[in-house]
Amino acid sequence: MGQALRELVDDVLDLERIERDIFRGRSPRESLLRVFGGQVAGQAMVAAGRTVDEDRDVHSLHGYFLRPGDPFAPIVYEVDRTRDGRSFTTRRVTAVQHGETIFTMSASFQRAEEGVEHQAPMPATPGPDGFRRRDMAPVPGDRPAHTTTGRRLTWPLDVRYVDHSPWDETEDRDPCNRVWVRADGELPDPSSAAARLLHVCVLTYASDLTLLEAAVFPHVVGGAASGEVSLASLDHAVWFHRPFRADEWLLYVQESPSAGAGRGFASGRFYTRDGVLVASVVQEGLIRQRRG
């Protein structure tokens, strides 16, 4: 397991329980401009999951990013036990920092049951071998992603672009992308509720890393890594359809049907290598062009 993933699993996603339904989390040791949205959503999922019976797994989350998070201060997560039904459990999580709410999330958990089944097919896609890791490749202007320091940020995930990438300086790109992603190391076997929750939280973290880039690629050469635009997640939703392992390759198929009014909208689907659709994502984010 890589050092960045170990810190994510053993520290960032391992919240401290302060009270029965109150937890405290911290950010990675990297010096960031603001707390990464996928981190806050992942930590909120940990908090919610620790208040739910073990026979229920999360099937959806809906979150709103209200204020930028301070990476140098702890975040307190307050869980409201909204409902415990016979089949479904609902939780609402509020993330607080410096006395203000920075993020809210609703999550729904379900007891396992059988039902009708179908899925959208995975698009034909070359495998991840041969594509460069996102955190190992050059980017326009040598701007490391998600950091304010002069050094490149080490990611806890192995991310590889198939169609467009931040270091691709070609123009006229479509508002879509395919990305292979997996945890940068082996995670615990998802045979227990706690381990399954960890895989869900790692995928939640991954779902916010590259999705908005699909809305930027048609307009800015080099995308978000060019330094010409600033991005910030506004809201984020994930639906979990089937079991998966976040430490095995997942294809993240992304597209942006609309951008305007300073916002970009994008959706994504996660597939296993053998074509099983395991999760769907929708996000809207702030996209602002920096003026020279």
C-alpha positions in Angstrom: 0.0 0.0 0.0 1.4 3.4 -1.0 2.1 6.0 1.7 -0.7 8.4 0.5 -3.3 5.6 0.5 -2.1 4.4 3.9 -2.6 7.9 5.2 -6.1 8.1 3.6 -7.2 4.7 5.0 -5.5 4.7 8.4 -5.9 8.4 9.3 -8.1 10.6 7.1 -11.0 8.1 6.8 -10.5 6.7 10.4 -12.6 9.4 12.2 -12.3 10.0 15.9 -15.6 9.4 17.8 -16.2 12.4 20.1 -19.8 11.6 21.1 -22.4 9.0 20.1 -23.1 10.7 16.8 -20.3 13.2 16.6 -17.0 12.5 14.9 -13.8 14.5 14.1 -11.6 14.1 11.0 -8.5 15.8 9.6 -7.0 16.5 6.2 -3.8 14.9 4.7 -0.5 16.4 5.6 -0.1 17.9 2.0 -0.4 21.7 1.9 -3.6 22.4 0.0 -5.4 25.5 -1.0 -8.7 24.1 0.5 -10.0 20.7 1.6 -10.6 18.4 -1.3 -14.4 17.8 -1.8 -14.0 14.0 -2.2 -12.3 13.9 1.2 -15.2 15.7 3.0 -17.8 13.4 1.3 -15.8 10.3 2.1 -15.4 11.3 5.8 -19.1 12.2 6.0 -19.9 8.7 4.7 -17.7 7.1 7.4 -19.6 9.1 10.0 -23.0 8.1 8.7 -22.0 4.4 8.2 -20.8 4.1 11.8 -24.3 4.8 13.0 -26.0 2.2 10.8 -26.7 -1.5 11.5 -24.2 -3.9 9.8 -26.9 -5.6 7.7 -27.4 -2.4 5.6 -25.1 -1.0 3.0 -25.2 2.5 1.5 -26.9 2.8 -1.9 -26.9 6.6 -2.4 -25.5 9.9 -1.1 -26.4 13.5 -1.9 -24.1 16.3 -0.7 -23.8 20.0 -1.0 -20.5 21.9 -0.6 -21.3 25.2 1.2 -18.0 26.7 2.1 -14.3 26.0 1.4 -12.7 23.8 4.0 -9.6 24.7 5.9 -7.0 21.9 5.5 -5.2 22.9 8.6 -8.1 22.6 11.0 -10.1 19.5 12.0 -13.6 19.0 10.7 -16.5 17.9 13.0 -19.2 15.6 11.6 -22.6 15.6 13.3 -24.9 12.7 12.3 -28.7 13.0 12.5 -30.4 9.6 12.7 -33.3 10.7 10.4 -35.0 7.3 10.0 -34.5 3.6 10.7 -37.1 1.6 8.7 -37.5 -2.1 8.1 -35.6 -2.0 4.8 -34.0 1.5 4.6 -32.0 3.7 6.9 -31.5 7.4 6.3 -28.8 9.6 7.8 -28.0 13.3 7.5 -24.5 14.5 8.2 -23.4 18.1 8.8 -19.7 19.0 8.5 -18.7 21.9 10.7 -15.4 23.9 10.8 -14.7 27.1 12.7 -18.3 27.2 13.9 -19.7 27.1 10.3 -21.3 24.4 8.2 -19.1 23.6 5.2 -20.9 20.5 3.9 -24.2 18.7 4.3 -25.0 15.2 3.1 -27.9 12.8 3.1 -27.2 9.1 2.8 -29.5 6.1 2.4 -28.7 2.5 3.4 -30.6 -0.6 2.4 -30.9 -4.2 3.7 -29.9 -6.6 0.9 -32.7 -7.9 -1.2 -33.4 -9.3 -4.7 -35.1 -7.6 -7.6 -35.3 -6.9 -11.3 -31.9 -6.1 -12.9 -30.4 -4.5 -16.0 -27.6 -2.1 -16.7 -26.1 0.2 -19.4 -23.2 -1.6 -21.2 -19.7 -0.4 -20.7 -18.2 1.3 -23.8 -15.4 -0.6 -25.5 -12.2 0.8 -23.9 -8.6 -0.2 -23.9 -7.3 -1.4 -20.6 -5.2 0.7 -18.2 -1.9 -0.7 -19.2 0.1 1.7 -21.3 -1.5 4.9 -19.9 0.5 7.1 -17.6 -0.5 7.7 -14.0 -2.0 11.1 -13.4 0.4 12.0 -10.6 3.5 10.9 -12.5 2.8 12.8 -15.8 3.7 16.4 -16.8 1.0 19.0 -16.8 0.9 22.4 -18.6 3.0 24.9 -16.8 4.1 22.1 -14.4 1.2 23.0 -12.1 0.6 20.2 -9.5 -3.1 19.4 -9.1 -4.8 20.4 -5.8 -1.8 22.0 -4.2 -0.4 25.5 -3.5 3.2 24.4 -3.0 5.8 24.0 -5.7 5.8 20.2 -5.4 3.6 17.7 -7.1 0.8 16.2 -5.0 1.0 12.5 -4.3 -2.4 10.8 -4.9 -3.7 7.8 -2.9 -5.2 6.6 -6.2 -3.7 5.3 -9.4 -5.5 7.4 -12.1 -5.0 7.0 -15.8 -6.7 8.9 -18.6 -7.9 7.2 -21.7 -9.3 10.0 -23.9 -8.2 13.4 -22.7 -5.7 14.4 -20.1 -4.5 17.6 -18.3 -1.2 17.4 -20.2 -2.9 17.0 -23.6 -2.6 20.4 -25.3 -4.8 19.6 -28.3 -7.9 21.8 -28.9 -11.5 21.0 -29.9 -12.0 18.2 -27.4 -15.4 16.7 -26.6 -16.9 17.2 -23.2 -16.4 13.6 -22.2 -13.6 11.4 -20.9 -12.8 7.9 -19.7 -10.5 7.3 -16.8 -9.2 4.2 -15.2 -8.9 4.4 -11.4 -8.1 2.2 -8.4 -6.7 2.6 -4.9 -2.9 2.7 -5.0 -2.5 -0.5 -3.0 -4.6 -3.4 -1.5 -7.5 -2.6 0.7 -9.2 -5.0 3.2 -11.4 -7.7 1.8 -15.0 -6.3 1.6 -16.4 -9.3 3.6 -17.5 -7.1 6.5 -19.7 -4.1 6.7 -16.8 -1.9 7.9 -14.6 -3.0 5.0 -17.4 -2.5 2.4 -17.9 1.0 3.8 -14.2 1.7 3.3 -14.4 0.7 -0.3 -17.4 2.9 -0.7 -15.6 5.9 0.9 -12.5 5.4 -1.4 -14.8 5.3 -4.5 -16.6 8.4 -3.2 -13.2 10.1 -2.8 -12.3 9.1 -6.4 -15.6 10.2 -7.9 -14.7 13.9 -7.2 -11.2 13.8 -8.6 -11.7 14.2 -12.4 -15.4 14.5 -13.1 -15.6 18.3 -13.6 -12.7 18.1 -16.1 -15.1 16.9 -18.7 -16.9 20.3 -18.6 -13.6 22.1 -18.9 -11.7 20.2 -21.7 -13.7 21.7 -24.6 -12.9 25.3 -23.5 -9.4 25.3 -22.0 -6.3 23.6 -23.4 -4.8 21.6 -20.6 -8.1 21.6 -18.6 -8.1 22.5 -15.0 -4.3 21.9 -14.7 -3.6 24.8 -17.1 -4.2 27.3 -14.3 -6.6 29.2 -16.5 -9.7 28.1 -14.5 -10.6 27.4 -10.9 -13.0 24.6 -10.1 -15.0 24.0 -7.0 -17.7 21.3 -6.4 -21.1 22.7 -5.6 -23.1 19.4 -5.2 -22.4 15.8 -5.6 -24.5 12.6 -5.7 -23.4 8.9 -6.0 -25.6 5.8 -6.4 -24.0 2.5 -5.6 -25.6 -0.3 -7.7 -23.5 -3.4 -7.1 -20.6 -4.7 -5.0 -17.1 -3.7 -6.0 -13.5 -3.4 -4.8 -12.0 0.1 -4.9 -8.5 -1.5 -5.1 -9.3 -3.1 -8.5 -9.4 -1.2 -11.8 -12.7 0.7 -12.4 -13.4 2.5 -15.6 -14.9 6.0 -14.9 -16.9 7.1 -17.9 -17.6 10.8 -17.7 -19.5 13.4 -19.8 -20.7 16.9 -19.4 -24.0 17.7 -21.2 -24.0 21.4 -20.1 -21.9 24.2 -18.9 -22.9 27.9 -18.4 -23.5 30.7 -16.0 -20.2 29.9 -14.3 -21.2 26.3 -13.6 -20.5 23.0 -15.2 -22.6 19.8 -15.0 -21.2 16.3 -15.4 -22.2 12.7 -14.9 -20.2 9.6 -14.6 -20.4 5.8 -14.4 -18.0 3.3 -12.8 -17.5 -0.1 -14.4 -15.4 -3.1 -13.3 -13.0 -4.4 -15.9 -15.4 -7.1 -16.9 -18.2 -4.5 -17.6 -20.3 -4.5 -14.4 -21.8 -1.1 -13.7 -21.2 -0.5 -9.9 -21.9 3.2 -9.4 -23.3 6.3 -11.0 -22.3 9.9 -10.2 -23.7 13.4 -10.9 -22.0 16.6 -10.0 -22.3 20.4 -10.6 -19.4 22.6 -10.0 -18.2 26.2 -10.2 -16.0 27.0 -13.2 -14.4 30.4 -13.2 -11.8 31.6 -15.7 -8.9 33.4 -14.1 -8.2 36.8 -15.5 -4.6 37.9 -16.2 
